[in-house]
Amino acid sequence: MITLAQASTILDVALKKARDSKLAPLTVAVLDAGGHLVAFKREDKSGILRFDIAFGKAWGALGMGFGSRTLASRAAKTPQFFTMLAAASGGRIVSNPGGVLIRDNDNNVIGACGISGDTSDKDEMCAIAGIEAAGLKADPGAD
């Protein structure tokens, strides 16, 4: 289980990393293992669709059991499957990097962090920084 304190650390550290790196305004969502929102922050001037994208990155990672970096790679190879997956999920899955699974010390998935606002690689970098600062393991998937 991911706690509110851990989720808050993830949000704050991810956003600090973004500011230190001079990134575009970000939106960060942390979900529990059941796909429920635990915590969320949207920086000033972050676009109005950014929450849906951040949530979709995290939700898709949880739904498929691997980070959205893997989702992106697989979507490029099997676009028809991902078109059907998008339909089956009601459009909730976003298959771009930036959705990172959160694992505990026993390697169990306890949640996911999704970030949107800058390039997908930079979004993912901030998610990893936040998750690791909370003392948890980040699993972004692989190419």
N, C-alpha and C positions, 0 to 999 in steps of 0.2 A: 504494500500500500504506500502510495506517495502522500506525504503530509502537506498541509497547507504551508507550514514553515519551509519545507523543501521546495515546494512550488514557488513560493515567494522569493527564495534565494535564486532559483533558476531565472525568474523574470528579471530581477534586479541586476544580476550579474550579466545576463545576456544584453540588457539595455545599456549597461555601463560599457561593455565591450564594443557595442555599436557606436556609442558616443566617442570612446577613445579612438576608434578606427575611422571616425568621421563618415559613417554610413548614412544612408537615407533614413528617415523616420521608420521605425519598426513597430509591428504588432506581434505580440507573443502570447501563445495559448499553451497551457499545460493541462493535459487530460490524465485521468486515472486509467487503470488497465481496462475498465469497462467503457471507456470513451466519454466519460462525463467530465465536464469542465471543472477544474479545481481552482485555477487562477488565470487571470488574463490582464494584460496591460497594452494600451495603444498609445504610442507617443503622439504628441501634438503634430499635426500635419500629415499623419499617416492616412493613406487613402481609405475610403469607406468600405471597400471590398477586402481590405487586408485581414480583418478578423476571419471572414469566411475562408480565405486562402490559408491562413495559419492553422485554423481549426481543421481544415480539410487535409493539410499535410500531416498533422498529428493523427487524425482519425484514420486516414488511409494506412499509415504505418502500423497502427494497432490492428486494423482490420485484416491486413495481409500478413502481419507478423514479421515484417522487416522494414527498415528505414526507407524513407521516400527516395533516397538516392538509388536504391535497388528498384523501386517502383518506376522511376524515370528510365532506367536502363532497360527494364523489361517492356515498358510501354513502347519504347522506340523499336523493339524487336517484334512485338506482337500487338500492333495498334488495334486490331479488331477485338481482341480479348479485353483491352482496356476501355474500349468504347462500351462493351457490354458490362464491364465492371462499373463504369461510371453510371450506367443506367440502373444496374442492380442496387447500387448504393444511394440512389436518389441524387446523384451528382455531388456527393459529399467527399469523394476522394480526389485529392490533388496530387498528381504524380510528378512533382518536382522536388529536388533536394531542399531540405529545410524542415523535414519531418523526421525527428530523431527519437527512436525508442529509448526509454529510460529503464535501466536494469538495476536491481539491487546487488548486494555483494554475493548472493547465491546465483546470480545471472538470470533471475526471474524478471519478466517484464512487469513493471509496476505502473507504467504510464508512457506518455510521449509528450514531446515538446514540438510545437510547430511555430515557425516564424516566417513572416512575410514583410517585405518592404524594400529590400535591396536585391542584389542578385541572389540566386538560390544558394550559391556556394558561400556567400557572406552570411546569409541567413543561417545556414547550417553551422558555420563557424561560431556564431553567437550562441546557438542552442547548445552546442557541445561545451562551450565555456561555462554556461550556466549550470548545466547538468553536473559537470565535474566539480564545480565550486560547491554544489550541494552534497558532495561526497558520494555521488552515484555514478554508474557507468553509462556512457553515451554510446548508442548503437545506431549510426546513421545509415547503415547498409553499405553496400559496395557497388562499384560500377560493373 
